[in-house]
Amino acid sequence: MKKTVVIGASPNEARYSNMAVRKLTKYGHEAIPLGIREGSINNIKIITNRPELTDIHTVTMYVGSQNQEDWIEYIYSLAPKRIIFNPGTENTDFINDARKKGIEVLVTCTLILLDSGGF
């Protein structure tokens, strides 16, 4: 079980972030959805602030690079072991900085990782 923060979570079931939260829980991982809109995903409330969290294994990004600046220091405060940059969220500066901090970085799709058993 990998405690996973989903940045950019949406209550819209058609959004990949929503699918990721549902699939994470389906595969037995604890999903913590953080987003800008209130709502829920499979009875998990979307958190609209930046709470103190501990024991975070993975942060998976669903926010484009142009909107990541406000998230970066918060993500580092979570001390994740891994950050996943899903398609469309790639950010070379953030990726390089995270790697320098010793955080594993993957540029791939969380949904595919889950389905392939590589999560």
C-alpha positions as CSV (number, residue, x, y, z in Angstrom):
1,M,0.0,0.0,0.0
2,K,1.4,3.3,-1.1
3,K,-0.1,6.5,0.5
4,T,-0.5,8.7,-2.6
5,V,-1.4,12.4,-2.9
6,V,-3.2,13.3,-6.1
7,I,-2.5,17.0,-7.0
8,G,-5.3,18.4,-9.2
9,A,-8.0,16.1,-8.1
10,S,-11.4,16.8,-9.7
11,P,-14.9,15.6,-8.8
12,N,-15.6,15.2,-12.6
13,E,-15.5,11.5,-13.3
14,A,-14.3,12.1,-16.9
15,R,-11.0,13.7,-15.6
16,Y,-7.9,11.5,-15.3
17,S,-7.2,12.7,-11.8
18,N,-10.6,11.4,-10.7
19,M,-9.9,8.1,-12.4
20,A,-6.5,7.9,-10.7
21,V,-8.1,8.3,-7.2
22,R,-10.7,5.6,-8.0
23,K,-8.0,3.2,-9.4
24,L,-5.6,3.8,-6.5
25,T,-8.3,2.8,-4.0
26,K,-9.3,-0.2,-6.2
27,Y,-5.7,-1.4,-6.0
28,G,-5.6,-0.9,-2.2
29,H,-3.6,2.3,-2.0
30,E,-4.6,5.2,0.2
31,A,-5.5,8.2,-2.1
32,I,-5.5,11.7,-0.8
33,P,-7.1,14.0,-3.4
34,L,-6.1,17.7,-3.4
35,G,-7.9,20.1,-5.7
36,I,-9.4,23.5,-6.1
37,R,-13.0,22.4,-6.3
38,E,-15.0,20.9,-3.4
39,G,-16.5,17.5,-4.0
40,S,-15.7,13.9,-3.5
41,I,-14.5,10.9,-5.4
42,N,-15.9,7.5,-4.3
43,N,-16.8,9.1,-0.9
44,I,-13.3,10.5,-0.5
45,K,-13.6,14.2,0.1
46,I,-11.4,16.4,-2.1
47,I,-9.2,18.6,0.1
48,T,-9.1,22.2,-1.0
49,N,-6.3,23.3,1.2
50,R,-2.8,22.0,1.9
51,P,-2.9,19.9,5.0
52,E,0.1,18.6,6.9
53,L,0.4,15.0,5.9
54,T,2.9,12.3,6.8
55,D,4.2,9.0,5.4
56,I,3.6,10.0,1.8
57,H,5.0,7.6,-0.7
58,T,3.9,9.1,-4.0
59,V,2.7,12.5,-5.3
60,T,1.0,12.2,-8.7
61,M,0.6,15.4,-10.7
62,Y,-2.5,16.4,-12.6
63,V,-1.7,20.1,-12.7
64,G,0.0,21.6,-15.8
65,S,3.5,23.1,-15.4
66,Q,2.1,26.6,-15.6
67,N,0.1,26.0,-12.4
68,Q,2.7,24.0,-10.4
69,E,4.8,26.9,-8.9
70,D,2.4,27.3,-5.9
71,W,2.5,23.5,-5.2
72,I,6.3,22.8,-5.3
73,E,7.3,23.8,-1.8
74,Y,4.2,22.1,-0.4
75,I,5.1,18.9,-2.3
76,Y,8.6,19.0,-0.9
77,S,7.2,19.5,2.6
78,L,5.4,16.1,2.2
79,A,8.8,14.4,1.7
80,P,7.5,12.0,-0.9
81,K,9.7,9.1,-2.0
82,R,8.4,9.6,-5.6
83,I,6.7,12.1,-7.8
84,I,4.8,11.0,-11.0
85,F,4.4,13.6,-13.8
86,N,1.4,12.4,-15.8
87,P,1.2,13.4,-19.5
88,G,0.8,17.1,-19.8
89,T,2.4,17.9,-16.4
90,E,6.0,17.6,-17.4
91,N,8.2,20.4,-15.8
92,T,11.9,20.0,-16.5
93,D,13.0,22.4,-13.8
94,F,10.8,20.8,-11.1
95,I,11.9,17.3,-12.3
96,N,15.6,18.1,-12.1
97,D,15.2,19.8,-8.7
98,A,13.3,16.9,-7.3
99,R,15.9,14.5,-8.5
100,K,18.6,16.6,-6.9
101,K,16.7,16.3,-3.6
102,G,16.8,12.5,-3.9
103,I,13.2,12.1,-4.9
104,E,12.4,9.4,-7.5
105,V,10.8,11.0,-10.5
106,L,8.7,9.2,-13.2
107,V,7.3,10.8,-16.3
108,T,4.5,8.4,-17.1
109,C,0.8,7.7,-16.6
110,T,-0.3,6.7,-13.1
111,L,-3.3,4.8,-14.6
112,I,-1.0,2.6,-16.8
113,L,1.4,2.0,-13.9
114,L,-1.5,0.8,-11.8
115,D,-2.9,-1.5,-14.5
116,S,0.5,-2.9,-15.4
117,G,1.4,-3.7,-11.8
118,G,4.3,-1.2,-11.9
119,F,3.0,1.3,-9.4
